[in-house]
């Protein structure tokens, strides 16, 4: 039985209890979210982790993408990234490996990770076929479904499946004449295959078979956005929204058979279209959990896309997105390294927390209030303890020590807080 | 005559022409903005710089704060910061020095800067009095006005004057019972003085004299927000808004005598209150140019406040703020160094540009479109050239070169763009 089915029967599983405790919500609240499809608990029955929930009324979660590429295959580096992501307090990692022994890497990562692990099954299926037979177009439906089953057996907690890349939506995409047609790797693999064979996307055509396979392991589907815009000028176009509509239908279908699913979102989106993207997802996907990559809010800042995406992610989550996939500073330039992963998770947690304050997640602002009180008290040890990255800020302060130890070198003895504390004493 | 007065007479000054050319707007558009008080061109008649405009319909500008503190006095470091800010393409710098020979530093900075220079006169007045006579409370109205005149003569283009810290607003602030009473240095100097003497703020009481002094040099007033919230929990409270109302009145008064002014804004503001802050300024200050510090959107990320403020600044500017004061990663921890300045300017320019796309500043999105086309063409040299920080991104790419030189190590040969370009050829 899946978490949805347990909830339907009124049974609070260990995972439901864990999520309720972590979120300071009642078990009933969590069960209701699972039943309505507004919440997921991505946890494969074969993966031993502490559960976390994604969805309406819950804290905004943070995912870190890791994985090899065809150019850089180094399992030790990837395991360092797993470690870096967990230490920086990511809620989830995704193994996006496309180079080397993919079965071995996945199993190793699942073994090492104490947190939720997602992946994109088409990567392994397409890359193995391309490597063995020279081209992605030799991929078969059976090989794809077998790959999904193998990965599910191994314990993958959630899988990105680009089911909304259909013949009709692909035709609309081509008609749209975007600047960047497709920037989703999985979406591009499927589109290349579909254009060549002139056949329907097997993940769409055989969606019922997919549901049957993954349901056995209670794998959550992350309905992928193969047509997420990869350019600000392409954002929120007809092909993106058509795909979203299809994903909304598939979310409902999955829910109807007790399979958990969430919706993936863009991408590259200008600030003024972010609310539209959040609200259209909410509307056409009936409040399905929304999992967004970024969005980056300008195209012109490669090397700084952890920041362009923190801006977009904070805003999108404040309007209702439930999980943010980090974007590191390496995006659009190179494969990230462990330090990029660490920084990417911290920065995305900042965005998620800022959004949680805005959407009034119970307790979110308490952290800020504690910090502000420590500032008022000029209690530097407490400020550093409460910081999102205590070691970093300690080193920063250590590098520039003030003459009087209750202030900092920015204002020195002319610290506004110190002056006011004195002037307002006894008032 | 000030820029306002020239505009009123229908005379397009050299500065009005420069701003019109840079903004790709008509001279009439600029003159109309000056006359209505929705635009300023901060340029002292004694300072030789290329003019830039701040206000409605213009590109969002970026300011970098530099200056010594009582703890760190190093004029060479400050001149390196001037250089770093200009190289990173800041539109303005503010000399916030409070340590060392303040006259010498100001003159040196004015000499070195090819861009607009602002400052906060109360710093020098209060610090000199405190140093000489032991306490800020010995400051006199005459000394403050003399300091303003000296700085204006030297060529300061705009001055932050915390005129809205009045006996009535200060009483309201105390009644409010904030967590952080005052975090503005200038605001705290004035409040300490006013609480001790039980007298009105001289910058408010003698506002007419101030106007008379600075008008001779066409110094723009930046009406400072002494009560800007320094804690998320304090944002948008009654004392902040009372001060803003007073600033709106003073802006109108300045305009009536031909003195340019803009309004300063917060501070620490949660994401959901940013639109409120932008729109209340627009309303009660009758579209006066809005110059905001940050805002940071959470208190818990010292060491990362260049990012918390990029989130808030991008959003505030997208809702109408006209100039962003950067916040560096050193904020809340220590005095920034030249590298912090460089990074702070770049990050704030990213926020400003993302906002300019959202508020549809003519031509803003063209930069992104060019970048997206270079991406589509896998033209890496062009991508790097078009980047906001070309040298940095070149080094990043160089550190991880792909096997095939038209892609990057993130996806290697499985680059979605490359795959689609091939599949869609001839379509």
Interface residues (C-beta under 8 A of the other chain):
Chain A: X69 X70 X71 X72 X98 X99 X126 X127 X130 X136 X174 X179 X180 X181 X182 X183 X184 X185 X187 X188 X189 X191 X192 X195 X196 X230 X231 X232 X233 X234 X270 X271 X272 X297 X298 X299 X300 X301 X302 X303 X304 X306 X307 X308 X310 X311 X314 X315 X318 X329 X330 X331 X332 X333 X334 X335 X336 X346 X347 X350 X351 X353 X354 X355 X357 X358 X359 X360 X365 X367 X368 X369 X371 X372 X373 X375 X376 X383 X384 X386 X387 X388 X389 X392 X393 X396 X397 X399 X400 X402 X403 X407 X408 X409 X410 X411 X412 X413 X414 X416 X417 X419 X420 X422 X423 X424 X427
Chain B: X69 X70 X71 X72 X98 X99 X126 X127 X130 X136 X174 X179 X180 X181 X182 X183 X184 X185 X187 X188 X189 X191 X192 X195 X196 X230 X231 X232 X233 X234 X270 X271 X272 X297 X298 X299 X300 X301 X302 X303 X304 X306 X307 X308 X310 X311 X314 X315 X318 X329 X330 X331 X332 X333 X334 X335 X336 X346 X347 X350 X351 X353 X354 X355 X357 X358 X359 X360 X365 X367 X368 X369 X371 X372 X373 X375 X376 X383 X384 X386 X387 X388 X389 X392 X393 X396 X397 X399 X400 X402 X403 X407 X408 X409 X410 X411 X412 X413 X414 X416 X417 X419 X420 X422 X423 X424 X427
